[in-house]
Amino acid sequence: MSAPDLEKLRAAQWRNWNEVSGPKWVAYAALMERRLAPVDEALLAAARPRPGEAVLEIGTGSGATTEAVLAKIGPEGRLLGVDISAPLLERARARLLPLHHPGLELRQANAETDPLPEAAFDLVLSRFGVMFFADPVVAFRRFRSALRPAGRLVFAAWAGLAENPHWERPFAIARAHLGEPTPRPPRAPGPLAFSDPAYVEEILARAGFQAISVTPLPLTLGEGSLDEEVELALRFGPSGALVEEKRPDPATFERLQRAMREALGRDAKPPRATILIVRAAP
Ligand SMILES: C[S@@+](CC[C@H](N)C(=O)[O-])C[C@H]1O[C@@H](n2cnc3c(N)ncnc32)[C@H](O)[C@@H]1O
């Protein structure tokens, strides 16, 4: 991809996380945190942050995972949290600064391109924050440089749509009402960009990582009320992106909302998902 095309993708992600998805995540932060809490259990079991360790967290979002990691590394540990989104960082600060953790730094930056400390961390960690880079190999090379020789990279990404009925089902309903999305390359930056394990392995290998493992893990997400499930379907994931893209008129939106409510009300609960737990050594 040419340099101007990469810059265009980066600018689009900056806009998205500062002006579209970021404010949306903030507005629904409590619900999203409840929804994704089961992911932290799996992620932290794989990453095992230990007292006194230095951690680089990519895409801290509203800081839920950050808080869990701080509890593990204790007051002797250090955590640098990097996120591109000013509104999400503001929310993270409101949550985390009252903890008065001496080793916490939160920084607004593009983790793909902005400077990071070299050979400074025992663990580079992310919950769903590494699928949005214009050039993932560039980003992961830098994460590798940020790790100490005996360090580790551990992150969670989403598996494919077919393994994520909590997204697939609302997406089918949204497509039936709004039409198909504009085709985009399957690996374009976005929540599903890393859903092919072979592609993730290839990126990490090209970035110089070793001992790479990508483990699919089925789990149950935190469940919302029916109202909350409908809100999530209309605003997040592939169905939310389609609503954002098509910007339906109020009557169409209302029809879609009704159809979502009926379908999700009939569906088996709780919401089932599959994530990929990715591990690698520098
Ligand atoms: C799907 S959200 C996940 C947030 C949080 N980790 C969680 O699980 O709740 C993705 C996060 O990555 C951040 N992000 C996206 N691209 C980024 C980049 N290039 N550099 C730093 N952060 C980025 C977004 O602002 C957002 O907070």
The ligand as a Gaussian input file, in Angstrom:
#p B3LYP/6-31G(d) Opt

LIG

0 1
 C      -12.540000      -2.096000      20.490000
 S      -11.882000      -0.837000      21.499000
 C      -11.307000      -1.764000      22.899000
 C      -11.057000      -0.890000      24.096000
 C      -10.633000      -1.633000      25.365000
 N       -9.385000      -2.323000      25.215000
 C      -11.734000      -2.607000      25.777000
 O      -11.589000      -3.818000      25.513000
 O      -12.733000      -2.144000      26.340000
 C      -10.385000      -0.458000      20.631000
 C       -9.521000       0.572000      21.322000
 O       -8.308000       0.706000      20.601000
 C       -8.016000       2.088000      20.444000
 N       -7.201000       2.258000      19.235000
 C       -7.576000       2.033000      17.950000
 N       -6.549000       2.272000      17.123000
 C       -5.504000       2.655000      17.894000
 C       -4.158000       3.055000      17.623000
 N       -3.696000       3.095000      16.387000
 N       -3.368000       3.392000      18.669000
 C       -3.831000       3.358000      19.938000
 N       -5.089000       2.996000      20.253000
 C       -5.910000       2.641000      19.251000
 C       -9.380000       2.739000      20.361000
 O       -9.363000       4.113000      20.642000
 C      -10.167000       1.938000      21.384000
 O      -10.025000       2.450000      22.672000

